[in-house]
């Protein structure tokens, strides 16, 4: 079952310039990656959790640890 989705700006560019996408590197790249924005997709991490366990760190704690690391390792010493 396909779920309706909005048309991205990239698909509008390519619909009018398919020939241009053949020779323009930027438009060629958009054409190649467009599938990511036209269809919904699901990310499932159950295999990861099964292998390594669910050891997610809360966002506030992760931010606190990151700031502490930067202060310790990248502090400007005068």
Secondary structure, 3 states (H helix, E strand, C coil): CCCCCCCCHHHHHHHHCHHHHHHCHHHHHHHHHCHHHHCCCCCCCHHHHHHHCCCCCCHHHHHHHHHHHHHHHCCCCC
